[in-house]
């Protein structure tokens, strides 16, 4: 079972500045409490025991709130002294992980993936990396992913301005620690999407498993406002 989750919580949140000021985007209030609280309740439900926040911008807002334990979960931090991007931030945090496989989540989105099923598929397929995918009606904001009949990812396509249905990366990953550390460089700013997944897609066993459960990305004001209503029914 998965024991440790890395949450990317170091973004600047520039698109949310009109509604959320002086807070990291994942700390934006939803019904009076930080968005991250919902993530942590979800992770507790699936038995996650350790969380490492990958922080940077306004990191003290997160560490002052969560300290070293929350909801019985052990909390630690991997703070970027210089911006490292999504890939570099994950790598810094992963150096603290004791297990072979770690869960990685974006701190500004929520995808209600069955983590037991996701981990089962990851191990069954002997994956180096597993991405949770979701079909959406308008994929223009995200870019899309192609998988073969065995669920192995073989292509990533750029986001476009054309509104069309597609399968997107839902921002929930399981990464093999040894593989990820071996194929990346320390203290380097890089994107896990562009510089790791896309560049290593033909070299590594990168799989994508599709789920049709609830998904929201609060990165734009429209969806942040939508979360205020939808999270009143949050099930965890």
C-alpha positions as CSV (number, residue, x, y, z in Angstrom):
1,X,0.0,0.0,0.0
2,X,1.0,3.6,-0.5
3,X,2.3,5.2,2.7
4,X,3.6,8.6,1.5
5,X,2.2,11.4,-0.6
6,X,4.0,14.4,-2.0
7,X,1.8,17.5,-2.5
8,X,3.0,20.2,-4.9
9,X,2.2,23.4,-3.1
10,X,4.8,25.9,-4.3
11,X,3.0,27.6,-7.2
12,X,2.6,31.4,-7.4
13,X,-1.1,31.2,-8.3
14,X,-1.0,34.2,-10.7
15,X,-4.4,33.4,-12.3
16,X,-6.1,33.5,-8.9
17,X,-4.6,36.8,-7.7
18,X,-7.9,38.6,-8.3
19,X,-9.6,36.4,-5.7
20,X,-6.8,35.1,-3.5
21,X,-4.0,37.3,-2.3
22,X,-1.0,36.7,-0.1
23,X,-1.6,32.9,0.1
24,X,-0.2,30.0,-1.9
25,X,-2.9,28.8,-4.3
26,X,-3.5,25.5,-2.4
27,X,-4.2,27.5,0.8
28,X,-7.1,29.3,-0.9
29,X,-10.1,29.2,1.3
30,X,-13.0,27.0,0.3
31,X,-16.0,27.3,2.6
32,X,-13.8,28.9,5.2
33,X,-10.9,26.4,5.3
34,X,-7.8,25.8,3.1
35,X,-8.3,23.8,-0.1
36,X,-5.5,21.5,1.2
37,X,-7.6,20.4,4.1
38,X,-9.9,18.5,1.6
39,X,-6.9,16.9,0.0
40,X,-5.7,15.7,3.4
41,X,-9.0,14.2,4.5
42,X,-9.1,12.3,1.2
43,X,-5.6,11.0,1.7
44,X,-6.3,10.0,5.3
45,X,-9.3,8.0,4.0
46,X,-6.9,5.9,1.9
47,X,-4.4,5.3,4.7
48,X,-1.7,7.7,3.8
49,X,0.5,8.2,6.8
50,X,3.1,10.7,5.7
51,X,2.8,13.8,3.6
52,X,5.6,15.9,2.2
53,X,4.7,19.4,1.1
54,X,6.8,20.6,-1.8
55,X,6.8,24.3,-1.0
56,X,8.3,27.5,-2.3
57,X,6.3,30.7,-2.6
58,X,4.9,31.8,0.8
59,X,5.9,28.4,2.3
60,X,5.5,29.7,5.9
61,X,1.7,30.0,5.3
62,X,1.6,26.3,4.9
63,X,4.1,25.2,7.6
64,X,2.6,27.6,10.2
65,X,-0.8,26.0,9.6
66,X,0.0,22.3,9.3
67,X,3.1,22.1,11.4
68,X,4.4,18.5,11.7
69,X,1.1,16.6,12.2
70,X,-2.5,17.1,10.9
71,X,-5.4,14.7,11.2
72,X,-2.9,12.1,12.6
73,X,-0.8,12.3,9.4
74,X,2.9,13.1,9.7
75,X,3.7,16.3,7.9
76,X,7.2,17.3,6.6
77,X,8.4,19.9,4.1
78,X,10.7,20.1,1.1
79,X,11.3,23.8,0.6
80,X,12.7,25.2,-2.6
81,X,15.3,27.9,-2.0
82,X,15.1,28.7,-5.7
83,X,12.2,27.8,-8.0
84,X,12.6,24.2,-9.2
85,X,9.5,23.7,-11.2
86,X,7.1,20.7,-10.7
87,X,9.8,18.1,-11.5
88,X,12.5,19.7,-9.3
89,X,10.1,20.2,-6.5
90,X,9.0,16.5,-6.6
91,X,12.6,15.4,-6.7
92,X,13.6,17.4,-3.7
93,X,10.7,15.9,-1.7
94,X,11.3,12.4,-3.0
95,X,14.7,12.3,-1.4
96,X,12.8,12.2,1.9
97,X,10.7,9.2,0.9
98,X,11.5,5.8,2.4
99,X,9.2,3.7,0.2
100,X,9.7,2.3,-3.3
101,X,6.6,4.1,-4.7
102,X,5.2,7.5,-3.7
103,X,2.0,9.2,-4.6
104,X,2.2,12.7,-6.0
105,X,-0.6,15.3,-6.2
106,X,-1.1,18.8,-7.4
107,X,-2.1,21.0,-4.4
108,X,-4.5,23.1,-6.4
109,X,-6.7,20.4,-7.9
110,X,-8.7,17.5,-6.6
111,X,-9.3,14.2,-8.5
112,X,-11.3,11.6,-6.5
113,X,-9.3,8.7,-7.7
114,X,-9.6,5.3,-5.9
115,X,-6.0,5.1,-4.7
116,X,-6.2,1.4,-3.9
117,X,-7.3,0.7,-7.4
118,X,-4.7,3.1,-8.9
119,X,-1.9,1.4,-6.9
120,X,-3.1,-2.0,-7.9
121,X,-3.0,-1.1,-11.5
122,X,0.5,0.4,-11.1
123,X,1.9,-2.8,-9.6
124,X,0.0,-5.1,-11.9
125,X,1.4,-3.4,-15.0
126,X,4.9,-3.1,-13.4
127,X,4.8,0.6,-14.2
128,X,7.7,3.0,-13.5
129,X,5.2,5.8,-13.4
130,X,1.4,5.8,-13.4
131,X,-0.8,8.8,-14.2
132,X,-4.5,9.1,-13.4
133,X,-6.3,10.2,-16.5
134,X,-9.7,11.7,-17.1
135,X,-11.9,12.4,-20.1
136,X,-13.2,15.9,-20.2
137,X,-15.5,17.7,-22.7
138,X,-13.1,20.6,-23.2
139,X,-9.5,19.6,-23.1
140,X,-8.2,22.9,-24.6
141,X,-6.9,24.1,-21.3
142,X,-4.9,21.0,-20.6
143,X,-3.4,19.1,-23.6
144,X,-4.2,15.5,-24.1
145,X,-2.7,12.0,-23.7
146,X,-2.7,8.9,-25.9
147,X,-2.6,5.4,-24.5
148,X,-2.5,2.0,-26.2
149,X,-4.7,-1.0,-25.5
150,X,-2.5,-2.0,-22.6
151,X,-2.8,1.5,-21.0
152,X,0.8,2.4,-21.8
153,X,1.1,6.1,-22.7
154,X,2.7,6.7,-26.1
155,X,2.1,10.4,-26.8
156,X,1.4,13.7,-25.2
157,X,-0.2,16.5,-27.3
158,X,0.1,20.2,-26.6
159,X,-2.8,22.2,-25.3
160,X,-4.6,24.1,-28.0
161,X,-7.3,26.8,-28.3
162,X,-9.7,24.3,-29.9
163,X,-12.5,23.2,-27.6
164,X,-12.6,19.4,-28.0
165,X,-13.1,16.3,-25.9
166,X,-10.0,14.5,-24.8
167,X,-8.2,12.5,-22.1
168,X,-6.1,14.7,-19.8
169,X,-3.5,14.3,-17.1
170,X,-5.5,14.6,-13.8
171,X,-2.4,15.4,-11.7
172,X,-2.3,12.2,-9.6
173,X,0.8,10.2,-10.1
174,X,2.5,7.1,-8.6
175,X,6.3,7.3,-9.1
176,X,9.0,4.7,-8.6
177,X,11.5,6.5,-6.4
178,X,14.7,4.8,-7.8
179,X,13.6,5.3,-11.5
180,X,12.7,8.9,-10.9
181,X,15.9,9.8,-9.1
182,X,18.0,7.9,-11.7
183,X,16.5,9.8,-14.6
184,X,16.5,13.3,-13.2
185,X,19.1,15.7,-11.9
186,X,19.2,17.3,-8.4
187,X,18.8,21.0,-7.9
188,X,17.6,21.6,-11.4
189,X,14.4,23.5,-12.4
190,X,12.4,21.2,-14.7
191,X,8.8,20.3,-15.5
192,X,7.7,16.8,-14.7
193,X,5.2,17.0,-17.5
194,X,7.4,18.4,-20.3
195,X,10.9,17.4,-19.2
196,X,10.2,14.0,-17.7
197,X,7.0,12.3,-18.8
198,X,7.1,13.6,-22.4
199,X,10.8,13.1,-22.9
200,X,11.0,9.7,-21.3
201,X,7.7,8.3,-22.7
202,X,9.4,5.9,-25.1
203,X,12.2,5.0,-22.7
204,X,10.2,4.2,-19.5
205,X,7.1,2.3,-18.6
206,X,4.7,5.2,-18.2
207,X,1.1,4.1,-17.9
208,X,-2.2,6.0,-17.8
209,X,-5.3,4.7,-16.1
210,X,-8.6,6.5,-16.7
211,X,-11.1,7.4,-14.0
212,X,-14.4,9.2,-14.4
213,X,-14.7,10.4,-10.8
214,X,-15.1,14.0,-9.6
215,X,-12.3,16.4,-10.8
216,X,-11.8,20.1,-10.2
217,X,-8.8,22.5,-10.7
218,X,-9.1,25.7,-8.7
219,X,-6.4,27.5,-10.7
220,X,-8.9,29.9,-12.3
221,X,-11.4,32.1,-10.5
222,X,-14.4,30.4,-12.3
223,X,-13.6,27.0,-10.9
224,X,-12.4,28.3,-7.6
225,X,-15.9,29.8,-7.2
226,X,-17.5,26.6,-8.3
227,X,-15.6,24.7,-5.6
228,X,-17.3,26.8,-2.9
229,X,-20.6,25.2,-3.8
230,X,-19.5,21.7,-4.8
231,X,-17.3,21.1,-1.7
232,X,-20.3,21.6,0.6
233,X,-21.0,18.0,-0.3
234,X,-17.4,16.8,0.1
235,X,-17.6,13.1,1.0
236,X,-14.4,12.6,3.0
